[in-house]
């Protein structure tokens, strides 16, 4: 089966889960590294209008990822994640929440499982998010999570093209 690249698909499962998928023309080991290393993340994480300005990462189970995206008017959007499971280059499981500059978690919190699935010359990125409640999922949807991820993944596609050139 040939997977189309460059198009984000979103599926809502039950009332608390969401899966976003997108295929990339890149080996899964490289795509995994783009999630596992701040040097890569600084080039693509966050929507185009909110690029990553701060990235502190301890990439191991129990380690944290604390980051800040900065908007066009200087507004800061902080986030914090705690890695639960890492299986290179197949899967990363982490909690995700908003935070402040001091890394204090701010609800809603979710559990994200990112899988990297090889399909010939492409790798399918699956982002499975489980929220604590239907209300939390709806809040994040209304905040534009799909649009934000789509913009971030467009940037990831551009980054992959540069590092593979």
Rosetta constraint file for C-alpha pairs under 8 A:
AtomPair CA 1 CA 119 HARMONIC 7.88 0.50
AtomPair CA 2 CA 119 HARMONIC 7.51 0.50
AtomPair CA 2 CA 120 HARMONIC 7.92 0.50
AtomPair CA 3 CA 23 HARMONIC 6.57 0.50
AtomPair CA 3 CA 119 HARMONIC 7.36 0.50
AtomPair CA 3 CA 122 HARMONIC 7.27 0.50
AtomPair CA 3 CA 124 HARMONIC 7.87 0.50
AtomPair CA 4 CA 23 HARMONIC 6.45 0.50
AtomPair CA 5 CA 22 HARMONIC 6.63 0.50
AtomPair CA 5 CA 23 HARMONIC 4.54 0.50
AtomPair CA 5 CA 24 HARMONIC 5.30 0.50
AtomPair CA 5 CA 25 HARMONIC 6.83 0.50
AtomPair CA 5 CA 122 HARMONIC 7.69 0.50
AtomPair CA 6 CA 22 HARMONIC 6.47 0.50
AtomPair CA 6 CA 23 HARMONIC 6.28 0.50
AtomPair CA 6 CA 24 HARMONIC 6.65 0.50
AtomPair CA 6 CA 154 HARMONIC 7.45 0.50
AtomPair CA 6 CA 157 HARMONIC 7.64 0.50
AtomPair CA 7 CA 22 HARMONIC 5.80 0.50
AtomPair CA 7 CA 23 HARMONIC 7.31 0.50
AtomPair CA 8 CA 20 HARMONIC 6.61 0.50
AtomPair CA 8 CA 21 HARMONIC 5.58 0.50
AtomPair CA 8 CA 22 HARMONIC 4.79 0.50
AtomPair CA 8 CA 150 HARMONIC 6.34 0.50
AtomPair CA 9 CA 20 HARMONIC 5.51 0.50
AtomPair CA 9 CA 21 HARMONIC 5.21 0.50
AtomPair CA 9 CA 22 HARMONIC 6.55 0.50
AtomPair CA 10 CA 18 HARMONIC 6.99 0.50
AtomPair CA 10 CA 19 HARMONIC 5.62 0.50
AtomPair CA 10 CA 20 HARMONIC 4.39 0.50
AtomPair CA 10 CA 21 HARMONIC 6.52 0.50
AtomPair CA 10 CA 146 HARMONIC 7.62 0.50
AtomPair CA 11 CA 18 HARMONIC 5.68 0.50
AtomPair CA 11 CA 19 HARMONIC 5.15 0.50
AtomPair CA 11 CA 20 HARMONIC 6.44 0.50
AtomPair CA 12 CA 17 HARMONIC 5.95 0.50
AtomPair CA 12 CA 18 HARMONIC 4.50 0.50
AtomPair CA 12 CA 19 HARMONIC 6.47 0.50
AtomPair CA 13 CA 17 HARMONIC 5.00 0.50
AtomPair CA 13 CA 18 HARMONIC 5.75 0.50
AtomPair CA 13 CA 19 HARMONIC 7.58 0.50
AtomPair CA 15 CA 133 HARMONIC 7.56 0.50
AtomPair CA 15 CA 134 HARMONIC 5.05 0.50
AtomPair CA 15 CA 137 HARMONIC 7.75 0.50
AtomPair CA 16 CA 130 HARMONIC 5.82 0.50
AtomPair CA 16 CA 131 HARMONIC 5.17 0.50
AtomPair CA 16 CA 132 HARMONIC 6.83 0.50
AtomPair CA 16 CA 133 HARMONIC 5.58 0.50
AtomPair CA 16 CA 134 HARMONIC 4.78 0.50
AtomPair CA 16 CA 136 HARMONIC 7.84 0.50
AtomPair CA 16 CA 137 HARMONIC 5.94 0.50
AtomPair CA 17 CA 128 HARMONIC 7.25 0.50
AtomPair CA 17 CA 129 HARMONIC 5.60 0.50
AtomPair CA 17 CA 130 HARMONIC 4.51 0.50
AtomPair CA 17 CA 131 HARMONIC 6.15 0.50
AtomPair CA 17 CA 137 HARMONIC 7.27 0.50
AtomPair CA 18 CA 128 HARMONIC 5.87 0.50
AtomPair CA 18 CA 129 HARMONIC 5.29 0.50
AtomPair CA 18 CA 130 HARMONIC 6.70 0.50
AtomPair CA 19 CA 126 HARMONIC 6.77 0.50
AtomPair CA 19 CA 127 HARMONIC 5.50 0.50
AtomPair CA 19 CA 128 HARMONIC 4.35 0.50
AtomPair CA 19 CA 129 HARMONIC 6.25 0.50
AtomPair CA 20 CA 126 HARMONIC 5.92 0.50
AtomPair CA 20 CA 127 HARMONIC 5.13 0.50
AtomPair CA 20 CA 128 HARMONIC 6.56 0.50
AtomPair CA 20 CA 146 HARMONIC 7.99 0.50
AtomPair CA 21 CA 124 HARMONIC 6.78 0.50
AtomPair CA 21 CA 125 HARMONIC 5.58 0.50
AtomPair CA 21 CA 126 HARMONIC 4.64 0.50
AtomPair CA 21 CA 127 HARMONIC 6.31 0.50
AtomPair CA 22 CA 124 HARMONIC 5.68 0.50
AtomPair CA 22 CA 125 HARMONIC 5.38 0.50
AtomPair CA 22 CA 126 HARMONIC 6.89 0.50
AtomPair CA 23 CA 122 HARMONIC 6.28 0.50
AtomPair CA 23 CA 123 HARMONIC 5.49 0.50
AtomPair CA 23 CA 124 HARMONIC 4.14 0.50
AtomPair CA 23 CA 125 HARMONIC 5.96 0.50
AtomPair CA 24 CA 122 HARMONIC 5.36 0.50
AtomPair CA 24 CA 123 HARMONIC 5.34 0.50
AtomPair CA 24 CA 124 HARMONIC 6.33 0.50
AtomPair CA 24 CA 125 HARMONIC 7.59 0.50
AtomPair CA 24 CA 157 HARMONIC 6.84 0.50
AtomPair CA 25 CA 121 HARMONIC 6.10 0.50
AtomPair CA 25 CA 122 HARMONIC 4.42 0.50
AtomPair CA 25 CA 123 HARMONIC 6.46 0.50
AtomPair CA 26 CA 30 HARMONIC 6.77 0.50
AtomPair CA 26 CA 31 HARMONIC 6.74 0.50
AtomPair CA 26 CA 121 HARMONIC 6.75 0.50
AtomPair CA 26 CA 122 HARMONIC 5.58 0.50
AtomPair CA 26 CA 123 HARMONIC 6.10 0.50
AtomPair CA 26 CA 160 HARMONIC 7.09 0.50
AtomPair CA 27 CA 31 HARMONIC 6.50 0.50
AtomPair CA 27 CA 118 HARMONIC 7.30 0.50
AtomPair CA 27 CA 121 HARMONIC 7.02 0.50
AtomPair CA 27 CA 122 HARMONIC 6.59 0.50
AtomPair CA 27 CA 123 HARMONIC 6.15 0.50
AtomPair CA 28 CA 32 HARMONIC 5.94 0.50
AtomPair CA 28 CA 89 HARMONIC 6.67 0.50
AtomPair CA 28 CA 90 HARMONIC 7.89 0.50
AtomPair CA 28 CA 116 HARMONIC 5.91 0.50
AtomPair CA 28 CA 117 HARMONIC 6.90 0.50
AtomPair CA 28 CA 118 HARMONIC 6.10 0.50
AtomPair CA 28 CA 122 HARMONIC 7.86 0.50
AtomPair CA 28 CA 123 HARMONIC 5.45 0.50
AtomPair CA 29 CA 33 HARMONIC 6.29 0.50
AtomPair CA 29 CA 88 HARMONIC 7.90 0.50
AtomPair CA 29 CA 89 HARMONIC 5.48 0.50
AtomPair CA 30 CA 34 HARMONIC 6.31 0.50
AtomPair CA 31 CA 35 HARMONIC 6.87 0.50
AtomPair CA 31 CA 116 HARMONIC 7.48 0.50
AtomPair CA 31 CA 123 HARMONIC 7.71 0.50
AtomPair CA 31 CA 160 HARMONIC 7.92 0.50
AtomPair CA 32 CA 36 HARMONIC 6.24 0.50
AtomPair CA 32 CA 88 HARMONIC 7.35 0.50
AtomPair CA 32 CA 89 HARMONIC 5.62 0.50
AtomPair CA 32 CA 90 HARMONIC 7.55 0.50
AtomPair CA 32 CA 116 HARMONIC 6.94 0.50
AtomPair CA 33 CA 37 HARMONIC 5.89 0.50
AtomPair CA 33 CA 40 HARMONIC 7.36 0.50
AtomPair CA 34 CA 38 HARMONIC 7.97 0.50
AtomPair CA 34 CA 40 HARMONIC 4.92 0.50
AtomPair CA 34 CA 41 HARMONIC 6.01 0.50
AtomPair CA 35 CA 40 HARMONIC 7.21 0.50
AtomPair CA 35 CA 41 HARMONIC 6.33 0.50
AtomPair CA 36 CA 40 HARMONIC 7.93 0.50
AtomPair CA 36 CA 41 HARMONIC 7.87 0.50
AtomPair CA 36 CA 59 HARMONIC 6.45 0.50
AtomPair CA 37 CA 41 HARMONIC 6.25 0.50
AtomPair CA 37 CA 57 HARMONIC 7.63 0.50
AtomPair CA 37 CA 59 HARMONIC 7.76 0.50
AtomPair CA 38 CA 42 HARMONIC 5.79 0.50
AtomPair CA 38 CA 55 HARMONIC 5.94 0.50
AtomPair CA 38 CA 56 HARMONIC 7.17 0.50
AtomPair CA 38 CA 57 HARMONIC 6.75 0.50
AtomPair CA 39 CA 43 HARMONIC 7.22 0.50
AtomPair CA 40 CA 44 HARMONIC 7.04 0.50
AtomPair CA 41 CA 45 HARMONIC 5.22 0.50
AtomPair CA 41 CA 52 HARMONIC 7.66 0.50
AtomPair CA 41 CA 55 HARMONIC 7.76 0.50
AtomPair CA 42 CA 51 HARMONIC 7.63 0.50
AtomPair CA 42 CA 52 HARMONIC 5.53 0.50
AtomPair CA 42 CA 53 HARMONIC 7.15 0.50
AtomPair CA 42 CA 54 HARMONIC 7.89 0.50
AtomPair CA 42 CA 55 HARMONIC 7.05 0.50
AtomPair CA 43 CA 51 HARMONIC 7.99 0.50
AtomPair CA 43 CA 52 HARMONIC 7.66 0.50
AtomPair CA 43 CA 155 HARMONIC 7.53 0.50
AtomPair CA 43 CA 156 HARMONIC 7.50 0.50
AtomPair CA 43 CA 159 HARMONIC 6.56 0.50
AtomPair CA 44 CA 51 HARMONIC 7.32 0.50
AtomPair CA 44 CA 52 HARMONIC 7.64 0.50
AtomPair CA 44 CA 152 HARMONIC 5.89 0.50
AtomPair CA 44 CA 153 HARMONIC 7.30 0.50
AtomPair CA 44 CA 155 HARMONIC 4.93 0.50
AtomPair CA 44 CA 156 HARMONIC 4.90 0.50
AtomPair CA 44 CA 159 HARMONIC 6.65 0.50
AtomPair CA 45 CA 51 HARMONIC 6.56 0.50
AtomPair CA 45 CA 52 HARMONIC 5.99 0.50
AtomPair CA 45 CA 152 HARMONIC 5.50 0.50
AtomPair CA 45 CA 153 HARMONIC 7.87 0.50
AtomPair CA 45 CA 155 HARMONIC 7.59 0.50
AtomPair CA 45 CA 156 HARMONIC 7.41 0.50
AtomPair CA 46 CA 50 HARMONIC 5.53 0.50
AtomPair CA 46 CA 51 HARMONIC 5.07 0.50
AtomPair CA 46 CA 52 HARMONIC 5.99 0.50
AtomPair CA 46 CA 69 HARMONIC 6.49 0.50
AtomPair CA 46 CA 148 HARMONIC 6.89 0.50
AtomPair CA 46 CA 149 HARMONIC 7.33 0.50
AtomPair CA 46 CA 151 HARMONIC 7.38 0.50
AtomPair CA 46 CA 152 HARMONIC 4.99 0.50
AtomPair CA 47 CA 51 HARMONIC 6.16 0.50
AtomPair CA 47 CA 148 HARMONIC 5.11 0.50
AtomPair CA 47 CA 149 HARMONIC 6.81 0.50
AtomPair CA 47 CA 150 HARMONIC 7.72 0.50
AtomPair CA 47 CA 151 HARMONIC 4.76 0.50
AtomPair CA 47 CA 152 HARMONIC 4.64 0.50
AtomPair CA 47 CA 155 HARMONIC 7.84 0.50
AtomPair CA 48 CA 151 HARMONIC 5.99 0.50
AtomPair CA 48 CA 152 HARMONIC 6.63 0.50
AtomPair CA 48 CA 155 HARMONIC 7.16 0.50
AtomPair CA 49 CA 70 HARMONIC 7.98 0.50
AtomPair CA 49 CA 71 HARMONIC 5.80 0.50
AtomPair CA 49 CA 72 HARMONIC 6.09 0.50
AtomPair CA 50 CA 69 HARMONIC 5.24 0.50
AtomPair CA 50 CA 70 HARMONIC 5.00 0.50
AtomPair CA 50 CA 71 HARMONIC 4.45 0.50
AtomPair CA 50 CA 72 HARMONIC 6.91 0.50
AtomPair CA 51 CA 69 HARMONIC 5.27 0.50
AtomPair CA 51 CA 70 HARMONIC 5.98 0.50
AtomPair CA 51 CA 71 HARMONIC 7.24 0.50
AtomPair CA 52 CA 67 HARMONIC 7.12 0.50
AtomPair CA 52 CA 68 HARMONIC 5.80 0.50
AtomPair CA 52 CA 69 HARMONIC 4.27 0.50
AtomPair CA 52 CA 70 HARMONIC 6.51 0.50
AtomPair CA 53 CA 67 HARMONIC 7.54 0.50
AtomPair CA 53 CA 68 HARMONIC 5.71 0.50
AtomPair CA 53 CA 69 HARMONIC 5.53 0.50
AtomPair CA 53 CA 70 HARMONIC 6.27 0.50
AtomPair CA 54 CA 66 HARMONIC 7.79 0.50
AtomPair CA 54 CA 67 HARMONIC 5.07 0.50
AtomPair CA 54 CA 68 HARMONIC 4.93 0.50
AtomPair CA 54 CA 69 HARMONIC 7.05 0.50
AtomPair CA 55 CA 65 HARMONIC 7.26 0.50
AtomPair CA 55 CA 66 HARMONIC 6.05 0.50
AtomPair CA 55 CA 67 HARMONIC 4.51 0.50
AtomPair CA 55 CA 68 HARMONIC 6.79 0.50
AtomPair CA 56 CA 64 HARMONIC 7.91 0.50
AtomPair CA 56 CA 65 HARMONIC 5.72 0.50
AtomPair CA 56 CA 66 HARMONIC 5.20 0.50
AtomPair CA 56 CA 67 HARMONIC 6.21 0.50
AtomPair CA 57 CA 63 HARMONIC 7.48 0.50
AtomPair CA 57 CA 64 HARMONIC 5.87 0.50
AtomPair CA 57 CA 65 HARMONIC 4.36 0.50
AtomPair CA 57 CA 66 HARMONIC 6.42 0.50
AtomPair CA 58 CA 63 HARMONIC 4.81 0.50
AtomPair CA 58 CA 64 HARMONIC 5.34 0.50
AtomPair CA 58 CA 65 HARMONIC 6.28 0.50
AtomPair CA 59 CA 63 HARMONIC 5.75 0.50
AtomPair CA 59 CA 64 HARMONIC 6.95 0.50
AtomPair CA 59 CA 65 HARMONIC 7.43 0.50
AtomPair CA 59 CA 83 HARMONIC 7.18 0.50
AtomPair CA 60 CA 64 HARMONIC 7.97 0.50
AtomPair CA 60 CA 83 HARMONIC 6.41 0.50
AtomPair CA 60 CA 85 HARMONIC 7.78 0.50
AtomPair CA 60 CA 86 HARMONIC 6.87 0.50
AtomPair CA 61 CA 82 HARMONIC 7.78 0.50
AtomPair CA 61 CA 83 HARMONIC 4.91 0.50
AtomPair CA 61 CA 84 HARMONIC 4.99 0.50
AtomPair CA 61 CA 85 HARMONIC 5.35 0.50
AtomPair CA 61 CA 86 HARMONIC 6.40 0.50
AtomPair CA 62 CA 82 HARMONIC 6.12 0.50
AtomPair CA 62 CA 83 HARMONIC 5.31 0.50
AtomPair CA 62 CA 84 HARMONIC 5.91 0.50
AtomPair CA 63 CA 82 HARMONIC 5.78 0.50
AtomPair CA 63 CA 83 HARMONIC 5.53 0.50
AtomPair CA 64 CA 80 HARMONIC 7.05 0.50
AtomPair CA 64 CA 81 HARMONIC 5.49 0.50
AtomPair CA 64 CA 82 HARMONIC 4.44 0.50
AtomPair CA 64 CA 83 HARMONIC 6.08 0.50
AtomPair CA 65 CA 80 HARMONIC 5.67 0.50
AtomPair CA 65 CA 81 HARMONIC 4.96 0.50
AtomPair CA 65 CA 82 HARMONIC 6.35 0.50
AtomPair CA 65 CA 83 HARMONIC 7.74 0.50
AtomPair CA 66 CA 78 HARMONIC 7.47 0.50
AtomPair CA 66 CA 79 HARMONIC 5.85 0.50
AtomPair CA 66 CA 80 HARMONIC 4.53 0.50
AtomPair CA 66 CA 81 HARMONIC 6.46 0.50
AtomPair CA 66 CA 103 HARMONIC 6.60 0.50
AtomPair CA 67 CA 78 HARMONIC 5.69 0.50
AtomPair CA 67 CA 79 HARMONIC 5.38 0.50
AtomPair CA 67 CA 80 HARMONIC 6.51 0.50
AtomPair CA 68 CA 76 HARMONIC 6.38 0.50
AtomPair CA 68 CA 77 HARMONIC 5.49 0.50
AtomPair CA 68 CA 78 HARMONIC 4.26 0.50
AtomPair CA 68 CA 79 HARMONIC 6.29 0.50
AtomPair CA 68 CA 101 HARMONIC 7.92 0.50
AtomPair CA 69 CA 76 HARMONIC 5.81 0.50
AtomPair CA 69 CA 77 HARMONIC 5.09 0.50
AtomPair CA 69 CA 78 HARMONIC 6.35 0.50
AtomPair CA 70 CA 74 HARMONIC 5.69 0.50
AtomPair CA 70 CA 75 HARMONIC 5.56 0.50
AtomPair CA 70 CA 76 HARMONIC 4.66 0.50
AtomPair CA 70 CA 77 HARMONIC 6.28 0.50
AtomPair CA 71 CA 75 HARMONIC 5.03 0.50
AtomPair CA 71 CA 76 HARMONIC 6.38 0.50
AtomPair CA 71 CA 77 HARMONIC 7.79 0.50
AtomPair CA 77 CA 98 HARMONIC 7.62 0.50
AtomPair CA 78 CA 98 HARMONIC 5.85 0.50
AtomPair CA 78 CA 99 HARMONIC 5.14 0.50
AtomPair CA 78 CA 100 HARMONIC 5.58 0.50
AtomPair CA 78 CA 101 HARMONIC 6.57 0.50
AtomPair CA 79 CA 96 HARMONIC 7.16 0.50
AtomPair CA 79 CA 97 HARMONIC 5.72 0.50
AtomPair CA 79 CA 98 HARMONIC 4.29 0.50
AtomPair CA 79 CA 99 HARMONIC 4.81 0.50
AtomPair CA 79 CA 100 HARMONIC 7.27 0.50
AtomPair CA 79 CA 103 HARMONIC 7.67 0.50
AtomPair CA 79 CA 105 HARMONIC 7.80 0.50
AtomPair CA 80 CA 95 HARMONIC 7.95 0.50
AtomPair CA 80 CA 96 HARMONIC 5.88 0.50
AtomPair CA 80 CA 97 HARMONIC 5.49 0.50
AtomPair CA 80 CA 98 HARMONIC 6.10 0.50
AtomPair CA 80 CA 99 HARMONIC 5.78 0.50
AtomPair CA 80 CA 103 HARMONIC 6.34 0.50
AtomPair CA 80 CA 104 HARMONIC 7.92 0.50
AtomPair CA 80 CA 105 HARMONIC 6.57 0.50
AtomPair CA 81 CA 94 HARMONIC 6.06 0.50
AtomPair CA 81 CA 95 HARMONIC 5.03 0.50
AtomPair CA 81 CA 96 HARMONIC 4.51 0.50
AtomPair CA 81 CA 97 HARMONIC 6.47 0.50
AtomPair CA 82 CA 94 HARMONIC 5.28 0.50
AtomPair CA 82 CA 95 HARMONIC 5.20 0.50
AtomPair CA 82 CA 96 HARMONIC 7.06 0.50
AtomPair CA 83 CA 92 HARMONIC 7.47 0.50
AtomPair CA 83 CA 93 HARMONIC 6.03 0.50
AtomPair CA 83 CA 94 HARMONIC 4.21 0.50
AtomPair CA 83 CA 95 HARMONIC 6.61 0.50
AtomPair CA 84 CA 92 HARMONIC 7.78 0.50
AtomPair CA 84 CA 93 HARMONIC 5.35 0.50
AtomPair CA 84 CA 94 HARMONIC 5.08 0.50
AtomPair CA 84 CA 95 HARMONIC 7.36 0.50
AtomPair CA 85 CA 91 HARMONIC 7.64 0.50
AtomPair CA 85 CA 92 HARMONIC 5.77 0.50
AtomPair CA 85 CA 93 HARMONIC 4.93 0.50
AtomPair CA 85 CA 94 HARMONIC 6.93 0.50
AtomPair CA 86 CA 91 HARMONIC 5.87 0.50
AtomPair CA 86 CA 92 HARMONIC 4.64 0.50
AtomPair CA 86 CA 93 HARMONIC 6.42 0.50
AtomPair CA 87 CA 91 HARMONIC 5.06 0.50
AtomPair CA 87 CA 92 HARMONIC 6.41 0.50
AtomPair CA 88 CA 92 HARMONIC 7.90 0.50
AtomPair CA 89 CA 116 HARMONIC 6.98 0.50
AtomPair CA 90 CA 115 HARMONIC 5.62 0.50
AtomPair CA 90 CA 116 HARMONIC 5.18 0.50
AtomPair CA 90 CA 117 HARMONIC 7.08 0.50
AtomPair CA 91 CA 113 HARMONIC 6.94 0.50
AtomPair CA 91 CA 114 HARMONIC 5.56 0.50
AtomPair CA 91 CA 115 HARMONIC 4.45 0.50
AtomPair CA 91 CA 116 HARMONIC 6.35 0.50
AtomPair CA 92 CA 113 HARMONIC 5.78 0.50
AtomPair CA 92 CA 114 HARMONIC 5.18 0.50
AtomPair CA 92 CA 115 HARMONIC 6.61 0.50
AtomPair CA 93 CA 111 HARMONIC 7.14 0.50
AtomPair CA 93 CA 112 HARMONIC 5.65 0.50
AtomPair CA 93 CA 113 HARMONIC 4.38 0.50
AtomPair CA 93 CA 114 HARMONIC 6.32 0.50
AtomPair CA 94 CA 111 HARMONIC 5.77 0.50
AtomPair CA 94 CA 112 HARMONIC 5.42 0.50
AtomPair CA 94 CA 113 HARMONIC 6.63 0.50
AtomPair CA 95 CA 109 HARMONIC 6.80 0.50
AtomPair CA 95 CA 110 HARMONIC 5.59 0.50
AtomPair CA 95 CA 111 HARMONIC 4.39 0.50
AtomPair CA 95 CA 112 HARMONIC 6.04 0.50
AtomPair CA 96 CA 109 HARMONIC 5.59 0.50
AtomPair CA 96 CA 110 HARMONIC 5.28 0.50
AtomPair CA 96 CA 111 HARMONIC 6.15 0.50
AtomPair CA 96 CA 112 HARMONIC 6.90 0.50
AtomPair CA 97 CA 105 HARMONIC 6.00 0.50
AtomPair CA 97 CA 106 HARMONIC 6.08 0.50
AtomPair CA 97 CA 107 HARMONIC 6.09 0.50
AtomPair CA 97 CA 108 HARMONIC 6.08 0.50
AtomPair CA 97 CA 109 HARMONIC 4.53 0.50
AtomPair CA 97 CA 110 HARMONIC 6.57 0.50
AtomPair CA 98 CA 105 HARMONIC 5.95 0.50
AtomPair CA 98 CA 106 HARMONIC 4.99 0.50
AtomPair CA 98 CA 107 HARMONIC 6.51 0.50
AtomPair CA 98 CA 108 HARMONIC 7.31 0.50
AtomPair CA 98 CA 109 HARMONIC 7.53 0.50
AtomPair CA 99 CA 103 HARMONIC 5.51 0.50
AtomPair CA 99 CA 104 HARMONIC 5.22 0.50
AtomPair CA 99 CA 105 HARMONIC 4.47 0.50
AtomPair CA 99 CA 106 HARMONIC 5.02 0.50
AtomPair CA 100 CA 104 HARMONIC 5.65 0.50
AtomPair CA 100 CA 105 HARMONIC 7.11 0.50
AtomPair CA 100 CA 106 HARMONIC 7.63 0.50
AtomPair CA 108 CA 131 HARMONIC 7.72 0.50
AtomPair CA 108 CA 132 HARMONIC 7.57 0.50
AtomPair CA 108 CA 136 HARMONIC 5.90 0.50
AtomPair CA 109 CA 131 HARMONIC 6.71 0.50
AtomPair CA 109 CA 132 HARMONIC 6.95 0.50
AtomPair CA 110 CA 129 HARMONIC 6.47 0.50
AtomPair CA 110 CA 130 HARMONIC 5.56 0.50
AtomPair CA 110 CA 131 HARMONIC 4.57 0.50
AtomPair CA 110 CA 132 HARMONIC 6.43 0.50
AtomPair CA 111 CA 129 HARMONIC 5.68 0.50
AtomPair CA 111 CA 130 HARMONIC 5.25 0.50
AtomPair CA 111 CA 131 HARMONIC 6.66 0.50
AtomPair CA 112 CA 127 HARMONIC 6.67 0.50
AtomPair CA 112 CA 128 HARMONIC 5.57 0.50
AtomPair CA 112 CA 129 HARMONIC 4.44 0.50
AtomPair CA 112 CA 130 HARMONIC 6.47 0.50
AtomPair CA 113 CA 126 HARMONIC 7.86 0.50
AtomPair CA 113 CA 127 HARMONIC 5.92 0.50
AtomPair CA 113 CA 128 HARMONIC 5.10 0.50
AtomPair CA 113 CA 129 HARMONIC 6.46 0.50
AtomPair CA 114 CA 125 HARMONIC 6.98 0.50
AtomPair CA 114 CA 126 HARMONIC 5.53 0.50
AtomPair CA 114 CA 127 HARMONIC 4.61 0.50
AtomPair CA 114 CA 128 HARMONIC 6.29 0.50
AtomPair CA 115 CA 124 HARMONIC 7.98 0.50
AtomPair CA 115 CA 125 HARMONIC 5.94 0.50
AtomPair CA 115 CA 126 HARMONIC 5.14 0.50
AtomPair CA 115 CA 127 HARMONIC 6.73 0.50
AtomPair CA 116 CA 123 HARMONIC 6.31 0.50
AtomPair CA 116 CA 124 HARMONIC 5.82 0.50
AtomPair CA 116 CA 125 HARMONIC 5.01 0.50
AtomPair CA 116 CA 126 HARMONIC 6.56 0.50
AtomPair CA 117 CA 123 HARMONIC 5.34 0.50
AtomPair CA 117 CA 124 HARMONIC 4.96 0.50
AtomPair CA 117 CA 125 HARMONIC 6.53 0.50
AtomPair CA 117 CA 126 HARMONIC 7.81 0.50
AtomPair CA 118 CA 122 HARMONIC 6.15 0.50
AtomPair CA 118 CA 123 HARMONIC 4.49 0.50
AtomPair CA 118 CA 124 HARMONIC 6.40 0.50
AtomPair CA 119 CA 123 HARMONIC 5.69 0.50
AtomPair CA 119 CA 124 HARMONIC 7.08 0.50
AtomPair CA 131 CA 136 HARMONIC 6.16 0.50
AtomPair CA 131 CA 137 HARMONIC 5.77 0.50
AtomPair CA 132 CA 136 HARMONIC 6.59 0.50
AtomPair CA 132 CA 137 HARMONIC 7.97 0.50
AtomPair CA 133 CA 137 HARMONIC 6.55 0.50
AtomPair CA 134 CA 138 HARMONIC 6.18 0.50
AtomPair CA 135 CA 139 HARMONIC 6.07 0.50
AtomPair CA 136 CA 140 HARMONIC 6.35 0.50
AtomPair CA 137 CA 141 HARMONIC 6.18 0.50
AtomPair CA 138 CA 142 HARMONIC 6.11 0.50
AtomPair CA 139 CA 143 HARMONIC 6.25 0.50
AtomPair CA 140 CA 144 HARMONIC 6.58 0.50
AtomPair CA 140 CA 145 HARMONIC 5.86 0.50
AtomPair CA 141 CA 145 HARMONIC 5.37 0.50
AtomPair CA 141 CA 146 HARMONIC 6.91 0.50
AtomPair CA 144 CA 148 HARMONIC 6.01 0.50
AtomPair CA 145 CA 149 HARMONIC 6.03 0.50
AtomPair CA 146 CA 150 HARMONIC 6.02 0.50
AtomPair CA 147 CA 151 HARMONIC 6.22 0.50
AtomPair CA 148 CA 152 HARMONIC 6.20 0.50
AtomPair CA 149 CA 153 HARMONIC 5.90 0.50
AtomPair CA 150 CA 154 HARMONIC 6.14 0.50
AtomPair CA 151 CA 155 HARMONIC 6.41 0.50
AtomPair CA 152 CA 156 HARMONIC 6.20 0.50
AtomPair CA 153 CA 157 HARMONIC 6.11 0.50
AtomPair CA 154 CA 158 HARMONIC 6.44 0.50
AtomPair CA 155 CA 159 HARMONIC 6.14 0.50
AtomPair CA 156 CA 160 HARMONIC 6.05 0.50
AtomPair CA 157 CA 161 HARMONIC 6.30 0.50
AtomPair CA 158 CA 162 HARMONIC 6.47 0.50
AtomPair CA 159 CA 163 HARMONIC 6.31 0.50
AtomPair CA 160 CA 164 HARMONIC 6.01 0.50
AtomPair CA 161 CA 165 HARMONIC 6.06 0.50
